[in-house]
Amino acid sequence: MMETTITNLRKNLFETINQVIRFNSEVRVSTKNGNAILISEEDYEGIMETLYLNSIPGMVQSIRSAADEPIEECAKYVPGEEW
Protein backbone atom coordinates (compact mmCIF):
# COMPACT_ATOMS: atom_id res chain seq x y z
CA MET A 1 0.00 0.00 0.00
CA MET A 2 1.32 3.40 -0.95
CA GLU A 3 1.51 6.01 1.80
CA THR A 4 1.52 9.78 1.53
CA THR A 5 0.71 12.90 3.47
CA ILE A 6 -2.23 15.14 2.70
CA THR A 7 0.20 17.84 1.55
CA ASN A 8 1.85 15.52 -0.96
CA LEU A 9 -1.53 14.20 -2.09
CA ARG A 10 -2.64 17.75 -2.90
CA LYS A 11 0.51 18.27 -5.00
CA ASN A 12 0.09 15.00 -6.89
CA LEU A 13 -3.66 14.43 -6.77
CA PHE A 14 -4.24 13.74 -10.47
CA GLU A 15 -1.28 11.35 -10.75
CA THR A 16 -2.15 9.55 -7.51
CA ILE A 17 -5.79 9.02 -8.48
CA ASN A 18 -4.74 7.70 -11.88
CA GLN A 19 -2.42 5.17 -10.20
CA VAL A 20 -5.18 4.06 -7.83
CA ILE A 21 -7.56 3.50 -10.74
CA ARG A 22 -5.05 1.98 -13.14
CA PHE A 23 -3.37 -0.44 -10.75
CA ASN A 24 -6.16 -0.96 -8.18
CA SER A 25 -3.73 0.14 -5.50
CA GLU A 26 -4.65 1.72 -2.20
CA VAL A 27 -3.17 4.89 -0.77
CA ARG A 28 -3.03 5.67 2.95
CA VAL A 29 -3.22 9.43 3.42
CA SER A 30 -2.02 10.70 6.78
CA THR A 31 -3.24 13.97 8.25
CA LYS A 32 -3.03 15.66 11.63
CA ASN A 33 -6.53 14.39 12.41
CA GLY A 34 -5.95 10.77 11.41
CA ASN A 35 -5.60 8.64 8.31
CA ALA A 36 -7.78 7.95 5.30
CA ILE A 37 -7.60 5.31 2.58
CA LEU A 38 -8.03 6.17 -1.09
CA ILE A 39 -9.31 3.26 -3.22
CA SER A 40 -10.69 2.87 -6.73
CA GLU A 41 -14.40 2.74 -7.39
CA GLU A 42 -13.97 -0.82 -8.66
CA ASP A 43 -12.40 -1.90 -5.36
CA TYR A 44 -15.07 -0.06 -3.37
CA GLU A 45 -17.87 -1.77 -5.30
CA GLY A 46 -16.18 -5.14 -4.72
CA ILE A 47 -16.02 -4.50 -0.99
CA MET A 48 -19.67 -3.44 -0.90
CA GLU A 49 -20.74 -6.53 -2.84
CA THR A 50 -18.77 -8.78 -0.49
CA LEU A 51 -20.36 -7.15 2.55
CA TYR A 52 -23.81 -7.52 1.00
CA LEU A 53 -23.31 -11.19 0.16
CA ASN A 54 -21.98 -11.88 3.65
CA SER A 55 -25.09 -10.26 5.14
CA ILE A 56 -27.42 -12.78 3.50
CA PRO A 57 -28.02 -15.71 5.88
CA GLY A 58 -26.54 -18.92 4.49
CA MET A 59 -24.91 -17.26 1.48
CA VAL A 60 -21.30 -17.84 2.59
CA GLN A 61 -21.98 -21.53 3.19
CA SER A 62 -23.73 -21.78 -0.18
CA ILE A 63 -20.74 -20.24 -1.96
CA ARG A 64 -18.31 -22.53 -0.14
CA SER A 65 -20.42 -25.59 -1.01
CA ALA A 66 -20.54 -24.56 -4.65
CA ALA A 67 -16.76 -24.12 -4.72
CA ASP A 68 -16.35 -27.72 -3.57
CA GLU A 69 -18.72 -29.11 -6.20
CA PRO A 70 -16.92 -30.87 -9.08
CA ILE A 71 -17.31 -28.96 -12.35
CA GLU A 72 -18.71 -32.07 -14.05
CA GLU A 73 -21.67 -32.03 -11.66
CA CYS A 74 -22.53 -28.37 -12.20
CA ALA A 75 -25.66 -27.48 -14.13
CA LYS A 76 -25.11 -26.09 -17.61
CA TYR A 77 -26.20 -22.52 -18.33
CA VAL A 78 -28.93 -22.25 -20.93
CA PRO A 79 -29.41 -18.74 -22.35
CA GLY A 80 -32.89 -17.44 -21.60
CA GLU A 81 -33.51 -20.05 -18.89
CA GLU A 82 -35.51 -18.78 -15.93
CA TRP A 83 -33.93 -19.26 -12.54
N, C-alpha and C positions, 0 to 999 in steps of 0.2 A: 504494500500500500504506500502510495506516495504521501509525503507530509509537507505541509507548507504553512506559512503564517498568513494571516488575513491581509497583511500589507503586501506580501509577495503575490498572493492571489489577485489582488486588485491590479497589480502591475501586469500580470500575465493571464488575465481572466479568459480571454478568447482562446489562447493556446491551451490552457489547462482544460477548459471545457471540451475542446476538440479531442484531446487525448483521452479524457474520460469516456466520451462517446465512441471514439474509434477503437479503443483497446479494452473497453469495459473495465477500466481500472477505477479504483476508489482513491479519493484524496481526503486525507484528514487535514482539516483547517483549524489551526489553533488561534485562539483569541484570548484576550484578558479575562473574558467571562466564561470561558470553557471551549470545548472543541465541537466541531461539526464535521459531518462526512458528506462529501459530494459524490454522487453516483449517477450513472446514466439512467435515462427513463426506462430503457430495456431491463436493466437490473432491478430497478424499483418495481416495475410491473411483475417481474419474476418473483420477487419477495412477496408482493401482495397476493399473487396467485397461490404461492406456497402456504401463506398464512390462511387464506380462504379454504384451501383444500384440507389443511390440518384442522380446521374448525368444524368440519362436517363429521359427525359421529360415524365411526367405522371406515372412513375413507382411507386412512393410512394403512389399516390392515388389508383393505381391499387392494390397494396398490401393491403392497408387499406380496400378497397372494398371487396377484397377476404376474409379478416379476418372476416368481418361482415356477409358473406354468410353462411347460415345454412348448416351444413355438408350433410344433406339429399339432398340438391339441387346441390351439387358438382358433376361434371362429374366423372365417374369411369375411372381409369387408365387401359388401355388395352395394355399389352406388345406388342411391335412392331408397335404400332399405330403411324402414322406420325402426327406431330403437324403442 
